[in-house]
Amino acid sequence: MLSREQGSGVAAQQCDTYAWFSQRAWVEIDLTALSHNVQQLRRLLSPHTQLMAVVKADAYGHGAVTVAQTVLQSGASWLGVATVPEGIQLREAGIKAPILILGATHTPEQIHAIAHWKLQPTMCSPKQALIFSDTLEAMNHNSPLPVHIKLDTGMSRLGTDWQQGAEFVQLVQRLPHLQIASIYSHLATADSPDPTVMNLQNQRFCQAIAQIKALGIKPPCLHLANSAATLSNKALHYDMVRVGLAIYGLYPAAHLRSSIDLQPVLQVKARVTQVKTIAAGTGVSYGHQFVAPCELRIAVVGIGYADGVPRNLSNHMQVLVRGQKVAQIGAITMDQLMLDVSSIPDLQEGEVVTLLGQQGQQQISADDWANQLNTISWEILCGFKHRLPRVAVM
Ligand SMILES: Cc1ncc(COP(=O)(O)O)c(C=O)c1O
């Protein structure tokens, strides 16, 4: 663990004392920002509403174990993952908190692992619930497995249609080896400024729950909200919220920026590996998609598309160098990219540049990349490859 100053240091010689600084490029994870975001979210929730931190996809690229440990210390009480191996990774690291598997699971191997590692699966259909029950029977599993009922209220992804929700819950309740731990649904448009579809999904969820209660079944825990719904409407918080993006310090939509103060957790940094001057008319990188309009000072930086910098950003991105935004030029290559650093002629090899993050007053965010690429910040965060070490700073 490094201090923020060590993490963002630019003096190469000074930094060489730290083994990880020998890296050409890395992802820095600010645990203070992560903890701050969880505390901000906690303040928004009523004391009885639990906070599930969604740490699937290696905590949206931030490193699942470190993130899980930090968010649990800061006010989250549940973890959400997509797959069984993601849950096992957290258990192997000694994490004891309840873990919900948000994805579908069916096979005997998955069911054995879920029971063994005390993970909690999502039940999406009667067929899946029967498979679980039969497999647990065959295993002589002696205590009921906590399961979470997923209703489809309009996302048209996993889950049983909300109109058959009561029937589904009744079936699962009668199965000997399963114990209903929660009933939940997922919102399709919570990040839209128009709440019509989100409200309709909520109405459907309420109606399904009313039908379930009318059967004399009291659901122990209800949850519906992702980051956007958590930030936009307290009426959707129910007993738990499932928050991903916001814990990583990004807003799911521009109109939600004023809701709470979030700080980006992830920064992407790399070193300058060579600095040189090129003459006017010189082409840069594969295909010469950039030709120097005049004499330029250029820097080669040791990070490329195989690290997760999208090649489609070629000639369309900026990078922070000594607190200034400079233009990236030419095609981004697999392991390297080039910058126009003519405004910083004394730039030295070994200096650290910031692709995503902050230097002084200047900032480049995952939203900037997402807007340029016509995608969403979630995809940008998940895109950084494991070739980039994750370095935690406080
Ligand atoms: C079922 C479910 N709940 C909650 C989340 C968290 O969403 P967000 O990152 O928008 O908070 C996700 C993420 O995709 C999800 O699939």
The ligand as a Gaussian input file, in Angstrom:
#p B3LYP/6-31G(d) Opt

LIG

0 1
 C      -28.497000      -7.307000     -11.129000
 C      -27.624000      -6.112000     -10.957000
 N      -27.795000      -5.325000      -9.903000
 C      -27.052000      -4.213000      -9.698000
 C      -26.065000      -3.853000     -10.591000
 C      -25.241000      -2.607000     -10.345000
 O      -25.482000      -1.652000     -11.359000
 P      -24.759000      -0.228000     -11.311000
 O      -23.336000      -0.463000     -11.667000
 O      -25.474000       0.566000     -12.355000
 O      -24.946000       0.294000      -9.948000
 C      -25.857000      -4.650000     -11.724000
 C      -24.827000      -4.266000     -12.701000
 O      -24.868000      -4.476000     -13.862000
 C      -26.659000      -5.813000     -11.912000
 O      -26.494000      -6.593000     -12.972000

